[in-house]
């Protein structure tokens, strides 16, 4: 008799085969009796198959040009149902370092696959100029690693501004009023939410004693030289969890000479 077993564990696929033999005895009246008198077992032989991780992208091009405000997804999956399961993740190269995409608020990753071809999808929602760059999908298990790279480009000149100067009384002089509105023409007004205003990297909190926040507007009733800086807004829409960043508005307040008497 031949007995073979197959098992799959955390260390890869393991196949084992064991051969057993039994002696056949004959009794009286030439009646054959299959009574195993001696059972002999041969040593078991084991074949272990180890799979290093191997990845593939749904996008075959190494460089992809996105249109402004385009929705686009790139899947990164393993090529087979590998054991042990590989660890897979998306990264964006920023200043020479790989930053995990799930730590970047302007991007989103989602799981793809159930049991086989599992991996992660890199999702661009209403693509913006700051999405341009090099992205790496990395995977590894205890037997090896793999990496796929895609470069995202965009014709930035076609990108629409998302911060709009709505009203300006006079010039940008001391004592004048400045009103900015955070607007994205590709998001319906009723879907725009969570608008936050920033000066440089500093968030302008609601209780600021000189600034007024009204819906998606920032109002500075009376400009001062101390208001100099770069203003921009951060916002989202109800259809996605990602955050959007507006273009920058450089504010430089000038001294207005007194009017002649």
Beta strands, then each sheet from edge to edge (+ up, - down):
strand 1: 2-9
strand 2: 12-22
strand 3: 25-26
strand 4: 32-33
strand 5: 39-41
strand 6: 45-49
strand 7: 55-57
strand 8: 63-66
strand 9: 72-78
strand 10: 87-94
strand 11: 97-100
strand 12: 108-112
strand 13: 119-124
strand 14: 133-141
strand 15: 144-154
strand 16: 163-168
strand 17: 178-182
strand 18: 192-199
strand 19: 202-203
strand 20: 211-214
strand 21: 217-220
strand 22: 229-237
strand 23: 244-245
strand 24: 249-251
sheet 1: 1+ 2- 5+
sheet 2: 1+ 2- 6+
sheet 3: 3+ 4-
sheet 4: 7+ 9- 13+ 12-
sheet 5: 8+ 15+ 14- 10+ 11-
sheet 6: 16+ 17- 21+ 20-
sheet 7: 19+ 18- 22+ 23-
sheet 8: 19+ 18- 22+ 24-
end
